[in-house]
Amino acid sequence: MPQLNPSPWFAILIFSWLVFLIVIPPKVVNHVFPYEPTAQSVEKPTHAPWHWPWY
């Protein structure tokens, strides 16, 4: 039964986890945003009451 031979699949599993744990995290952590976020104003906007024509 060749499905039970773990030698090729175990190597693929270990290699893929090494890629996920060693190669990808530094790329994600070093990501730079294209712009700095700006702070929004503190004052709350005033909302006009909505008058329903059928109410």
N, C-alpha and C positions, 0 to 999 in steps of 0.2 A: 504494500500500500504506500505509494509515493507521497500521499498527503501527510503522512506522519513523520516524514523525514524533516527534522527541524533545521538542518544545516543551512540551506539557502535562505529560508524565511527568517530565521533568527538573525542572520547577518543583515538582512534588509531592514528588519525592525530596529536593530541597534544603530545602524547608519542613519536611518530616518530620524530617530530620537536625538542623535548627536547633532544633526542639522537643525532640528527644532530647538534644541537647548543651547547650542553654541553659536550658530550662524545667525539665526533670525532675531533673537533679543537685542543684540547691539544695534542692528539696523532699525528696529522699532524705537529704541531709546534715543538714538541720535537723530530722530526725525525733527526737522525744523519747520515751524509754521511759516507760511509765506508773509504773514503780517502779524503785528502785535495787536492783541485785542484792546479795544478802547473801553474805558469805563463809561457806563451810561449815566445820564443825569439822575440825580437823587429825587427831584420833584416828581410827584405823581401826575399823570395827565388828567385833565378834567374831562368828564364825559357828560355830554348833553343828554337829557332824558329823551327816550324814544317814544313818540306818540303814535300809537297804532290807529290807523284811520277807521278800522271796523270795531274798535273796542269802546 
